[in-house]
Amino acid sequence: WNDKISKVPFWNDAGELMVEMNQANCPPDLSTYKEVLKTILRCPSKYDGGLIEGESKFCAMMDALEEMEHRGKTKADADCWNSVMEAAIEEKDFRAGRALVACVPNTINQA
């Protein structure tokens, strides 16, 4: 599953693969969620055709982490939070970055 996720061209496709995993009674684990976060960072947009107004990698990642913790009962680790910080920086959303550092202390790499 992780290999399939790593090859999708748009991050919505990664979400569709996670749906397929659940339908196959193969719930995602931490490594799968990490791959989804990397895919969101790597992909240019959610869908083919470019960015849609209001589209946010940061928000997509927060949605993934919410699902991971509440549905999957898997706790986000430092790698997960660092990926979210990368998205905030890429989108120049420095308020979100400051909030991450404040809300997840001693976790995010500030180098």
C-alpha positions as CSV (number, residue, x, y, z in Angstrom):
1,W,0.0,0.0,0.0
2,N,2.8,2.4,0.9
3,D,4.4,1.9,-2.5
4,K,1.2,2.6,-4.3
5,I,0.6,5.7,-2.2
6,S,4.1,7.0,-2.9
7,K,3.5,6.9,-6.7
8,V,0.2,8.8,-6.9
9,P,0.3,12.1,-8.8
10,F,-2.3,14.0,-6.7
11,W,-2.9,13.7,-2.9
12,N,-6.6,12.9,-3.3
13,D,-5.5,9.6,-4.9
14,A,-3.6,8.8,-1.7
15,G,-6.9,9.3,0.2
16,E,-8.7,7.0,-2.2
17,L,-6.1,4.3,-1.6
18,M,-6.6,4.6,2.2
19,V,-10.4,4.0,1.6
20,E,-9.5,0.9,-0.4
21,M,-7.3,-0.2,2.5
22,N,-10.2,0.1,4.9
23,Q,-12.5,-1.7,2.5
24,A,-10.0,-4.5,2.3
25,N,-10.0,-4.7,6.1
26,C,-6.4,-3.5,6.2
27,P,-6.4,-0.4,8.3
28,P,-3.5,2.0,7.7
29,D,-0.7,2.0,10.2
30,L,1.8,4.7,11.2
31,S,4.0,4.1,8.2
32,T,1.1,4.4,5.9
33,Y,0.0,7.7,7.4
34,K,3.6,9.0,7.1
35,E,3.6,8.1,3.4
36,V,0.3,10.0,3.0
37,L,1.9,13.1,4.6
38,K,5.0,12.8,2.4
39,T,2.7,12.4,-0.7
40,I,0.7,15.5,0.2
41,L,4.0,17.4,0.5
42,R,5.3,16.0,-2.9
43,C,2.2,16.4,-4.9
44,P,1.5,19.8,-6.6
45,S,-2.3,19.7,-5.8
46,K,-5.2,17.6,-4.6
47,Y,-6.5,17.1,-8.1
48,D,-5.4,17.2,-11.7
49,G,-5.8,20.8,-13.1
50,G,-3.7,22.7,-10.5
51,L,-4.5,24.3,-7.2
52,I,-8.0,25.2,-6.3
53,E,-8.6,28.4,-4.4
54,G,-8.5,27.6,-0.7
55,E,-6.7,24.3,-1.2
56,S,-4.2,23.8,1.6
57,K,-1.6,21.0,2.1
58,F,-1.5,22.0,5.8
59,C,-5.2,21.5,6.2
60,A,-5.1,18.2,4.3
61,M,-2.3,17.0,6.6
62,M,-4.2,18.0,9.7
63,D,-7.2,16.1,8.4
64,A,-5.0,13.0,7.9
65,L,-3.6,13.4,11.4
66,E,-7.1,13.7,12.9
67,E,-8.2,10.5,11.1
68,M,-5.1,8.8,12.2
69,E,-5.6,9.6,15.9
70,H,-9.3,9.4,16.2
71,R,-10.2,6.6,13.7
72,G,-7.0,4.7,13.6
73,K,-6.1,5.2,17.2
74,T,-2.5,5.9,16.1
75,K,-0.5,8.7,17.7
76,A,1.4,11.1,15.5
77,D,5.1,11.1,16.0
78,A,7.8,13.8,15.4
79,D,8.1,12.8,11.8
80,C,4.4,13.4,11.2
81,W,4.5,16.8,12.9
82,N,7.7,17.8,11.0
83,S,5.9,17.0,7.8
84,V,3.0,19.3,8.8
85,M,5.5,22.0,9.7
86,E,7.1,21.7,6.2
87,A,3.7,22.2,4.6
88,A,3.1,25.3,6.8
89,I,6.5,26.7,5.7
90,E,5.9,25.8,2.0
91,E,2.6,27.7,2.1
92,K,4.2,30.6,4.0
93,D,1.6,30.1,6.8
94,F,3.9,31.2,9.6
95,R,1.0,31.6,12.1
96,A,0.2,27.9,11.7
97,G,3.9,27.1,12.1
98,R,4.1,29.1,15.4
99,A,0.9,27.4,16.6
100,L,2.5,24.0,15.8
101,V,5.6,24.8,17.8
102,A,3.5,26.0,20.7
103,C,1.0,23.1,20.7
104,V,3.4,20.3,20.1
105,P,6.4,21.3,22.2
106,N,9.8,19.6,22.0
107,T,8.6,17.7,18.9
108,I,9.1,19.8,15.8
109,N,12.6,20.3,14.5
110,Q,13.3,24.0,14.5
111,A,16.7,23.8,12.8
